[in-house]
Amino acid sequence: MSSSQVAVLGECVADAFVSEGASPGEPGGASRGELTLRVLPGGSPANTAVALSRLGTSTRFLGRISRDSFGAQFRAHLGASGVDLTGCVTAGEPSTLAVATLDESGQAVYTFYAEGSADWQWTAAELTAERLGDVSCLHTGSLALVRAPGAGVVEELLAGAAARATVSIDPNVRAGFVDLAVYRERMPRWCALADIVKLSDDDLEQIHPGEPVERVCDAWHTAGARLIVITRGSRGAIVSLDGERATVPAPPTDVVDTVGAGDSFTAGLLHRLHTSGLLGGRLGDLDLDRATDAAAFAARVAALTCSVAGANPPWARDLTGGTARPGG
């Protein structure tokens, strides 16, 4: 087993949900004309870091965390889960806010308030190899990988890290915030940098609508990515390793919502590969059976996250039982 850390680079986002409870005019309820929001710490990379650390992998988070009240919430949340924050920058810009609406299936749709926020302002002087440290894997993705001015600096760090660490990317497509053409243009470049690419079937459909999964995976393998995992919600996941493919089922679970489930899947995948001693290079010892095992473990982690409200991933102790657990 590798003893080095896994690093996660990206954004922290204040996820604001319409608060459930008393109606306007009732005791404890909002006044008429008001909307009460419940703000929880989120952001795909931050969620992944929390989930990884809770599973027992030593995790280093690289983020630009604001000095504002949301930033204090992020630090407390990450720290309480054991995430190493020494790679973070304390930023003067405000935190990113995302207002979430849940549909009937528990899927969140986000409206982002992110102009000039802290997460995207990385400079080359800040995001150095020294800040990254000695890690076996660097995972990134989501908005930090596409938002200027920091996106180019993030890609430069990935290119430098690839010589000594496994690189993992989750594009986590946000079509309402970033033009889909950006993802189509950059995916081949990201696959050239990455050893692992994980994305949802919804992400894939937005980037390459109507194209067969096999064709897209093969193109991305040709570009450079060895392991591609596509999550499909209740239908499990597709695992593609150098063109060999397998599927894993999703464990049955009573879904409260799906917030953070994809991030928990990523964490479960990386944790299993890490504890199997497979991270730290180009995945040279990985075969399809081991990749499928890692994805099956990741599906369990994601199912547990779906069984409680919000991005509240399980701890290692929760994996010793079934897929239902109390929240908190």
C-alpha positions in Angstrom: 0.0 0.0 0.0 1.3 3.5 -0.9 1.9 5.7 2.2 1.9 9.0 0.3 -1.1 11.3 0.0 -3.7 11.8 -2.7 -4.1 15.4 -3.6 -7.4 17.0 -4.8 -7.3 20.3 -6.6 -10.3 22.5 -7.1 -13.1 24.6 -5.8 -15.2 24.9 -2.6 -18.7 26.0 -3.3 -21.4 27.2 -0.9 -24.4 25.0 -1.8 -27.7 26.8 -0.9 -30.9 24.7 -0.7 -34.4 25.9 -0.1 -34.9 25.1 3.6 -37.6 22.6 4.4 -39.7 23.3 7.5 -42.4 25.6 8.6 -44.3 27.5 6.0 -44.5 31.3 5.9 -46.7 32.6 8.7 -46.2 29.5 10.9 -44.0 29.6 14.0 -40.4 29.4 12.9 -41.3 29.9 9.3 -40.2 32.6 6.9 -42.1 35.8 6.5 -44.3 36.1 3.4 -42.2 37.0 0.4 -39.0 35.6 1.9 -37.0 32.5 0.8 -35.1 30.6 3.4 -31.9 28.9 2.2 -29.8 26.3 4.0 -26.2 26.6 3.0 -24.0 23.5 3.1 -20.3 23.2 2.1 -19.9 21.7 -1.4 -18.0 21.9 -4.6 -17.1 18.7 -6.5 -13.4 18.6 -5.7 -14.0 19.6 -2.0 -16.6 16.8 -1.8 -14.1 14.3 -3.2 -11.4 15.3 -0.8 -13.8 14.9 2.2 -15.0 11.5 1.0 -11.4 10.3 0.4 -10.3 11.4 3.8 -13.3 9.8 5.5 -12.5 6.5 3.8 -9.1 6.5 5.3 -6.8 7.9 2.5 -4.5 10.7 3.6 -5.8 13.6 1.5 -4.3 17.0 0.7 -6.6 19.7 -0.7 -5.4 22.5 -2.9 -7.9 25.3 -3.0 -8.2 29.0 -2.9 -10.4 29.4 0.2 -12.0 32.8 0.8 -11.6 34.8 4.1 -15.4 35.2 4.1 -17.9 33.4 6.3 -18.4 30.6 3.7 -14.6 30.1 3.6 -14.6 29.6 7.4 -17.4 27.0 6.9 -15.3 25.2 4.2 -12.2 25.0 6.4 -14.2 23.7 9.3 -15.9 21.0 7.2 -12.8 19.8 5.5 -10.7 19.9 8.7 -13.4 17.9 10.6 -13.0 15.1 8.0 -9.2 15.1 8.4 -8.3 16.7 5.1 -4.8 18.3 5.0 -5.3 22.0 4.3 -1.7 23.1 4.3 -1.8 23.3 0.4 -4.6 25.9 0.4 -4.4 29.6 -0.2 -6.3 32.1 1.9 -7.9 34.3 -0.7 -9.3 37.8 -0.5 -12.0 37.2 -3.2 -15.4 36.0 -2.2 -16.6 32.3 -2.1 -18.6 30.8 -5.0 -22.3 30.4 -4.2 -24.5 27.8 -6.0 -28.3 27.8 -5.4 -29.6 24.3 -5.8 -33.0 23.1 -6.8 -33.8 19.3 -6.5 -36.0 17.6 -9.0 -38.3 14.7 -8.3 -35.5 12.2 -8.5 -33.3 14.1 -6.1 -31.0 15.4 -8.8 -29.7 18.9 -8.1 -29.8 21.7 -10.7 -27.5 24.6 -9.8 -27.5 28.3 -10.5 -24.0 29.7 -9.9 -22.9 33.1 -8.5 -19.2 33.0 -9.2 -18.0 36.1 -10.9 -14.7 37.2 -9.5 -14.8 34.4 -6.8 -11.7 33.0 -5.2 -11.7 29.5 -6.7 -10.6 30.5 -10.3 -7.8 33.0 -9.5 -4.8 30.6 -9.3 -1.5 32.1 -10.4 1.7 30.2 -11.4 3.4 31.6 -8.3 0.7 30.0 -6.1 0.2 26.7 -7.8 3.6 25.2 -7.6 5.1 21.7 -7.4 6.1 22.6 -3.8 2.5 23.3 -2.9 1.4 20.0 -4.4 4.1 18.1 -2.4 4.9 14.3 -2.6 1.6 12.7 -3.7 0.8 9.4 -5.4 -2.2 10.9 -7.3 -3.5 14.3 -8.3 -7.2 14.5 -8.9 -9.0 17.6 -10.3 -11.8 18.6 -12.5 -15.1 20.4 -12.4 -15.1 24.2 -12.7 -11.5 24.8 -11.6 -10.4 23.0 -14.8 -12.3 25.3 -17.2 -12.7 28.7 -15.5 -10.2 31.5 -16.4 -7.8 32.8 -15.3 -6.7 29.8 -13.3 -7.6 26.9 -15.7 -4.3 27.2 -17.7 -2.3 27.1 -14.5 -4.1 24.0 -13.3 -3.3 22.3 -16.6 0.3 23.2 -16.3 0.4 21.6 -12.8 -1.2 18.4 -14.2 1.4 18.2 -16.9 4.2 18.5 -14.4 2.7 16.1 -11.9 2.1 13.4 -14.6 5.9 12.6 -14.5 5.6 11.3 -10.9 2.0 10.8 -10.0 -1.2 9.3 -11.3 -3.5 12.0 -12.7 -7.3 11.7 -12.4 -9.9 14.1 -14.0 -13.6 14.4 -13.6 -14.9 17.1 -16.0 -18.3 17.3 -14.1 -20.0 19.2 -16.9 -21.9 22.4 -16.0 -23.6 23.3 -19.2 -25.5 26.3 -17.6 -22.2 27.8 -16.6 -19.6 26.8 -19.2 -20.1 26.5 -22.9 -20.2 22.8 -24.0 -17.8 23.6 -26.8 -15.1 24.2 -24.1 -15.5 20.5 -22.9 -15.5 19.1 -26.5 -12.4 21.1 -27.3 -10.4 20.3 -24.2 -11.4 16.6 -23.5 -8.7 15.2 -25.8 -6.1 17.4 -24.1 -7.3 16.4 -20.7 -7.1 12.7 -21.7 -3.5 13.2 -22.8 -2.7 14.5 -19.3 -4.8 11.9 -17.3 -4.5 8.3 -16.5 -8.0 8.2 -15.1 -11.1 9.9 -16.4 -14.4 9.5 -14.6 -17.6 11.1 -15.7 -21.4 10.5 -15.6 -23.5 9.3 -18.5 -25.2 12.7 -18.5 -21.8 14.4 -18.8 -20.9 12.1 -21.7 -24.3 12.8 -23.5 -23.7 16.5 -23.2 -20.2 16.4 -24.6 -20.9 13.8 -27.3 -24.7 13.6 -27.8 -25.9 10.4 -29.5 -22.4 8.8 -29.9 -21.9 5.2 -28.7 -20.1 4.9 -25.4 -17.6 2.5 -26.9 -16.6 4.9 -29.6 -16.0 7.8 -27.2 -14.1 5.6 -24.8 -11.8 4.3 -27.5 -11.1 7.9 -28.8 -10.2 9.0 -25.3 -8.0 5.9 -24.8 -6.2 6.8 -28.0 -5.7 10.3 -26.6 -4.0 8.9 -23.6 -6.4 8.0 -20.7 -5.9 4.3 -19.6 -8.9 4.0 -17.3 -12.3 5.5 -18.1 -15.3 5.0 -15.8 -18.8 6.2 -16.7 -21.3 6.3 -13.9 -25.0 5.7 -14.8 -26.9 6.3 -11.6 -29.1 3.4 -10.7 -27.7 1.4 -13.7 -24.3 1.2 -12.1 -21.1 2.1 -14.1 -19.1 1.2 -17.2 -15.4 0.5 -16.7 -13.1 0.8 -19.7 -9.4 -0.1 -19.4 -7.4 0.3 -22.6 -10.5 -0.7 -24.6 -11.5 -3.7 -22.4 -14.8 -3.1 -20.8 -17.0 -4.4 -17.9 -20.0 -3.1 -16.0 -20.7 -3.0 -12.3 -24.2 -2.7 -10.8 -25.4 0.0 -8.4 -26.3 -1.4 -4.9 -30.0 -1.0 -4.1 -30.6 2.0 -1.9 -33.4 4.3 -0.8 -32.4 7.6 -2.5 -32.8 10.8 -0.5 -30.9 12.8 -3.0 -28.0 12.4 -5.4 -26.0 15.5 -4.2 -22.3 14.6 -4.0 -22.9 11.0 -5.2 -20.6 11.3 -8.2 -17.8 12.9 -6.1 -18.2 10.0 -3.5 -17.8 7.5 -6.4 -14.6 9.2 -7.5 -13.3 9.1 -3.9 -14.2 5.4 -3.6 -12.5 4.6 -6.9 -9.3 6.4 -5.9 -9.3 5.0 -2.4 -9.6 1.4 -3.6 -6.8 1.9 -6.2 -4.7 3.7 -3.5 -5.1 1.0 -0.9 -4.3 -1.7 -3.6 -1.0 0.1 -4.2 -1.9 0.9 -7.8 -1.5 4.7 -7.7 1.7 6.6 -8.2 2.4 6.1 -11.9 0.8 5.1 -15.2 -1.4 2.3 -13.7 1.0 -0.2 -15.1 -0.1 -3.0 -12.8 -3.9 -2.4 -13.3 -5.9 -5.0 -15.0 -9.7 -5.1 -15.8 -10.5 -7.2 -12.7 -8.9 -4.8 -10.3 -10.4 -1.8 -12.1 -13.9 -3.4 -11.9 -13.3 -4.2 -8.2 -12.4 -0.5 -7.5 -15.5 0.7 -9.4 -17.8 -1.8 -7.5 -16.4 -0.4 -4.2 -17.0 3.2 -5.5 -20.6 2.3 -6.3 -21.1 1.3 -2.6 -19.7 4.6 -1.4 -21.9 6.5 -3.8 -25.0 4.5 -2.7 -24.3 5.4 0.9 -24.1 9.1 0.0 -27.4 8.9 -1.8 -29.1 7.4 1.3 -28.7 10.7 3.3 -29.4 14.3 2.5 -26.7 16.5 0.9 -23.0 15.8 0.1 -22.4 13.8 3.3 -20.2 10.9 2.2 -19.7 7.8 4.5 -16.8 7.1 6.8 -14.8 3.9 6.5 -16.8 2.4 9.4 -20.0 2.8 7.4 -18.7 0.4 4.7 -18.6 -2.5 7.1 -22.5 -2.8 7.0 -25.1 -2.4 4.4 -25.9 0.6 2.2 -28.2 2.3 4.6 -26.9 4.6 7.4 -28.2 7.4 9.6 -27.4 10.9 8.4 -24.8 13.1 10.1 
